[in-house]
Amino acid sequence: MRQLINPKTFGRPSIGLALFGCTNRPFYHICIFPDRSLGRRFEGNIIEQVGTFDPLPNAKNEKLVSMNIERLKYWIGKRNAQISVPVLELLGLSGLFPIHPKAYIRAKDQRETLAQQVAALQIAAETPAPPEETEKNPES
């Protein structure tokens, strides 16, 4: 994987998402950063890339995630890296950690939104369309 800087010269490393991609097409790399204070925008601040995350659903309505679990275990266990909340959610859904509470909250909100959309569609289907006025042409 990608290793760009020496991790021994900085403080506690952190695991987070680095945005790669274009406008309206986000794509994230799950990366190890040397220190939270250095920021995550610059590619030179990445120690190692340990995975990818594509948040947009594909044709089968799947969001794709790939992770190097062995390297993540190393950084979390041996190097005591901090983990950002989005990565914690992904690790919880993958089974490496317990499911993050924010994942439950997001699922509940999406269920409520979906229920509101279904109710709106049912109401729209039940209301009859206004009758069309027919023109009367007198035949003279």
Secondary structure, 3 states (H helix, E strand, C coil): CCECCCHHHCCCCEEEEEEEEECCEEEEEEEEECCHHHCCCCHHHCCEEEEEEECCCCCCCCCEEEECHHHHHHHHHCCCCEECHHHHHHHHHHCCCCCCHHHHHHHHHHHHHHHHHHHHHHHHHHCCCCCCCCCCCCCC
